[in-house]
Amino acid sequence: MDFPSFLTSLATSFVIFLILMLLFAWLSGRPGNAVVYYPNRILKGLEPWEGGGSSSRNPFAWIREAFSSSEQDVINMSGVDTAVYFVFLSTVLSIFVLSGLILLPVLLPVAATEINQIISNSTSAGTFNDLDKLSMGHINEKSPRLWAYLLSTYWISIVTYFMLWKAYKHVSGLRAAARLSPDIKPEQFAVLVRDIPSVPEGQSIKEQVDSYFKSIYPEAYYRSMVATDNKEVNKIYKELEGYKQKLARAEAVYAQSKDTGKPEGVRPTTKPGFLGICGAKIDSIEYFNEKIKELSLKLVAEQKVTLREKQQRCALVFFTNRVTAASAAQSLHAQMVDTWTVSDAPEPRQIVWSNLKIKFFQRIIRQYIVYFIVALIILFYMIPIGLIAALTTLSNLKKVVPFLKPLVDMPALKTVLQAYLPQLALLVFLALLPKLLMFLSKMEGIPSESHLVRAASGKYFYFTIFNVFLGVTLSGSLFETLKTIQDDPNSTVPMLANSLPGSATFFLTFVALKFFIGFGLELSRVVPLIIFHVKRKYLCKTEHELKEAWKPGDLGYATRVPSDLLVVTLVFSYSIIAPLIIPFGVVYFGLGWLILRNQALKVYVPSYESYGRMWPHIHTRILGALLLFQVTMTGYFGVKKFIYTPFVIPLPITTFIFFYVCRKKFYRSFSDPALEVASGELKEIPNMEQIFRSFIPPSLNSEKVDDDQFEDALSQVSRMGSFA
């Protein structure tokens, strides 16, 4: 990309961002849009606009509100996980600011004042363009100026170690404070038990679980809930809820017809055949009422069958105090690790019930199979990603699609295509992947939604590193210099190293596009707004349908965190080679902190709470990005024939040591609940029956099923007697 195209990309992205920000300032003040821009506040019973109505509100007051909000405000509105995410953003922002304060005043003049004595292959003309002159590529081989770059490598590493250590301590404190809370949280009184061994003759799974844990914890044991195969009952329950919604809609349509038509109204009709398009028309309200009665009876019958006959070898076990539950969650209960596997229970709303039954060794095998599949996906995605990197350059595009040559040669269109085409193609391609990775993570047998998100996030991170960072850089270089490599294979490494400064321009534009366009769309919420108003006007007839139309969802950590970590990796890796990328990283994380702070306080509603369990995952991958940067710099100093290159080697070793120390000091408190935290006093005596019932799946949670009258997966009284 030439310099005019680079400036065009930045300017147009900034203009689009300003337009989107002005749209937000205007649209968010209109009362009819409040449910799109303030759903979190509305669901919590708060006024959408702080400090008055929309008419008197400063359109840019959200900036002041975001800056003035405290960490406790974020926790109160969106939970500990969201607060930890902002610790991540602020930590990385601090690293880049502290790095940039030293690197930019030092490295830019060092590169700009160097008299280059070699001919670079970074541009077609064979000379450095304006951006190249500010990069490390402009420094001559064996130049004493390389000392500045070596010392800068140490500075970035030291700043990162310091800020990550500080952040880990802070997040550990947040997690401990949340779990020490006097509020009653059902998951703190339960453990998840998997891999229950074969049931002795004459006993049920329920009796086996009760007797086993009652003997180990005679004083604190409350009762158990055996997991069941809920496939059929879930199907009936979903169908029943669907008919209830259809009935509510039909009644709303009927009521509306009384206001707009005849006083007696027009009763809606439906066709009971395939997809509602076959059969004779019948009265919708009567038909839906009949189906609801029929399915209600069918659901009760299936609930009893499920609870009695579809029990599986996994259960939730409940204790009367948090300390016993925390102790049980981190204890080895059986000599054989593949039986009576006990772990802390997830929140009721995030349990993946279908995965609980998967056995110990099956989970291990599934995990390796999924890892193998993900590795194949990464490798095979390298091919199309490489083609995108190569073909979206205008010269190659004209060769592949000759009939576009007249359009591509138009000066105005050429500049726009050079500025946006490769980055947009890459962003669209990446958007296709997350659901596949989430599906593969579920196939591993993971028992909770938060763990699924962490697993999918990790896979997505590795994918972006191999295919975006390495794939785009290497594929672009190889494509452009394929003939030279064929003639002289030994020139591959030097050529790839020399191409790194040129690749930075692509990533500068890529990061700018993400923070200007990405955060602009995030703030303006133009797409959710349009969808909501279309649904409200043409599809929504009931309050439930209206609420579903503006339901905000959560921050989407499975894709958001790895996307942020990709930017961390890019800025780290090019911070020395092309220091101009540092301000882009600062703007990305600074703007992200501000806009997402607003969204966390007013828009998104978390779907689960894991008390910052994502942090060790984030911490490890930041260190991975730092390690990649250190290895890259070691190789690049070697390419520059700098005789003091071995001085960089201690840095990767230090990173491994730092990771080891952090893991030993902090990680255990994230994987296992600390007993000193669990021993905190509660503000009231826990209602154990309420805690127990909070874990019952909605499809089995029916008052019509009297679970004390027969022995099943939920029963409290069995042939062995009461364990209440």
Steps between C-alpha positions, in 0.01 A plus 500: 500500500637841406495801730197679341293182533605467862394857576176450307421193708561686827308811395194319369492266801515800734222680311281190517569476873398864554179446302417190704575681828271790401232248403529345844475840672179572306336157499572410863312810620173403333262333749390233250858373476566469875460121499781472243748736667417446870360144537723409795374797703139435400518132603637605839213741554711815452425809295666481156653847525705601801429846640180584314300427190621465145395850392729681745785253475841594357548268199860434605426444869573130450873580477500665842289219645736233365809676636346572840366147552683288756594135484226429754246665267603256226470205741156614616370536144681223312684276746857407588578346159438835332711684759785255433468563127557871569805411709630329185430807285655745747804276557580473130432872454748577779762271344472676162495851648808437714674333207410777257624775731851361464498329160346771281736787598799268475442260210330729247791750485751213502338347191422827322856635525666179383669523159393175340767332294299207360225469245181374661250273329212634712350699211482441130723800434777352710513794743350559842178696507422755773375240749791263441747773596359497854539125543782274611532383141668833423791419734815365337641159586747498794407862578572616860152654493359150547592537868203735537270226367651234724459714814144583391426128481605470863291803598179357350560166669564652843193725478287201402623285789431780748150582374395133470617422854309799632187402303511135616507613864211738439283241323572245774372755751186565294428128475553444874279797592219374276511145638529633855177694452234438769241456225383143452615352169358150431813369322708554815295234684530232232758286323483325166556123514583313180622150418279325756599130497267211420205476736507204741216253460192602692589871503404793281742772389324734740551265795862441402580874492316566825671221691848586365497869591299455819775271631776752416318817608247383763447842657488732197343280229157622385381305195586418140353562158576228247533632146266352241476469124273797429493484121137393469364710787685805368341446159149487648568798727631707208194411292268589789668838553473564127123443506466726805670777307281434196190517720611830650562634150161380374323661796689826439398496132139432599501787752655732243231412246233623745663842507561535127203310354166370617415527873474122525837463332633242254629178651831395340523170317778253426564189296609205717686322221866504400669834586157660540436498124300177464153405618173681554491826692399469865468740792854575623412572864298181545761292317792635704311449827435139406865443411611659829273270703617197302870586531468590870373149579764351273772706672398384850503137388838539330643677807415199716647258245817710469552534875440130565644319199752732332744561783866528406826447684552862598342715766501824693562457872392768748649591838366721777809724510743652253819374663403134461402556137829680427699226673317225312553674165881477529533162669580160352204279594602169347833325448427463129490844339240387246233439766318744728652804328396804704535868402338827599151546358436758227222754533157339438450709185825389334498123549533305174284204608560290190876490571483384862459133409821479292750275678851589614706332226243590236551865591877464458465325164245754380733781603790367293274435202366855518855637527594303189197632310580858607859453384372387160266799482789734577718338234233490232384854575857609429435431133199732448644761739825493303307536175310796642824667606649442157203553270358811660800703389390695195774368271405139568127578489538633146681183395241265651192701391610685181157648422524712818812678374316812366322547833807429711708753303260785585704727736227556762387137509859376499582699813192372685564138399862517610391648832222256587480188284752272674388594851126464428554164329691375803241624752214334308693176478569496874131556582413154365698306760375557861190277494701208367756538779225523763346179366836322511558618857165357604599168345786476754249434778543833678236534777443878517429791269785715637748216442365460146563869434856475633570194287356654182685824573831314526444321170403823329812672635734233361316511172541877467869484593585233243272621223488876543836591648719226350279412204454851363862600554664187361254432219521856373880494505530163335255588226684816406846339498422146382720525192798628701462218753496243218825642365667528841333299782762621751361854467162404652575591864666837427222594260226410750677694774541806275130484407384531862514883508294514182239265646449742788314739268231239440458444873496873574200530271348179637513628859369844397208339320418295809494791743343768279242291315464219755461720807295752303246231414518371858413840646236600245326160504355586161447136399320392823292821481382429145423136582303603811284754319430263210396226743291739711313631199439179309553200729445579868147468637563413866717638779709182495571538128585866549741418781667230292545753219714731716663233718861626520708186561846512658842633400582186301833409658549198270582732208568835666790383720696319223444796265649730763785257559573500127547877517725451805710254300522730199602803705755302700652338192533823301565741791874498435499425128245776423440710816218695336271208578517584873274810477252286307503246783452779755201639309351151454507412870428854621199538273395144577515566875284812464235363264473155654479661846187676380364178351571299816324755721198550274466236229633149553361255754735214599367150433718346772743587780829314548662757736789585268583142402597630155800694635762217513405424139555866401821530704653192336428624150636847565821330606478286186480819292799640688696179441421513127624860496826404675564207265421719198744765618770240562466385139483851363814612684666194350391600151648844565828322589514674837781331692328563836188304400563235774417771755133456401496126581449546879165670435305191380647305790388772742150487352475127569623552856252784553215283370604215731517725807161660428337164444639359825408806704156594362344228284391260774258757644332521158472125443393411858293701748714610798369382836578830674278671245223241532498536880362854492177571683169516316243773558222243542447129554497331159174346383636165385180397324506820298868444417421144393206601281702773327699223325197314364483548120193700386363198313491299825403780735127440536288536810282217369779250558493419872853374539443373856248237389731281292870433483667679210794721408364788712341314790584590856366184657623162382490148637808594702320781683522879497825684453350846550 
